[in-house]
């Protein structure tokens, strides 16, 4: 009688482990294909815009991407440029004021209500500020500090 009880419990555990194994194998495959498709940020679609900063927004306007933004006046019109959560914060952060001439490299994306330019690199004069990595992920102040330390030691960024 005890033997039959163990067999049922063993079958239930085996089914549970099989289901978990199947889930573990399927979920990463789906996650990887979404990220690999480059739907969020694709460096092959990068462009460089030049213009004058007309406004600095520490908080996003309703319906736009989280983080700080600058409004960049270009020859084609005003472009809402996302600097991410940490673009204006911490050591090595971008220091920008209205009226400054800047050059921004990034990708244009459609937000809920409008288009927004995701800045990856911002140049002001001879200074270069890295805002996002090549995958479009905003760089934290700690990541910027590590990258600058590596650059000072002669390693590439």
CORJOKA-V519171 format. One line per field, one symbol per residue. ss: DSSP state (H for helix, E for strand, L for the rest). phi: phi as a letter, one per 20 degrees, with the letter a starting at -180 (. if undefined). psi: psi as a letter, one per 20 degrees, with the letter a starting at -180 (. if undefined). A space follows every 50 residues. Layout:
ss->???
phi->???
psi->???
This chain:
ss->LHHHHHHHHHHHHHHHHHHHHHHHHHHHHHHHHHHHLLLLLLHHHLEEEE EEEEEEELLLLLLLLLLEEEEEEELLEEEEEEEELLLLLLLLLLLLLLLL EEEEEEEEEELLLLEEEEEEEEEELLEEEELELLLLLELLHHHHHHHHHH HHLLLLL
phi->.fffffffffffffffffffffffffgffffffffffmfebcffdfcddd adfebddfcffgndfgoebcededfepedfdedmfdgdcnfmffdccgnf ecccdaceceegdbeceefdccdcmeeddeecefenegefgfffffffff ffenefe
psi->ghghghgggggggggghgggggghhgghgghghghiikhgpohijqrpqq apohqpohqqqpjrqqaqqqooorhiappoopjahjhjqapjqpoqqqiq prpppbppqpagirqqoopgpppocjpppograijjppprhgggggghgh hhjjqq.
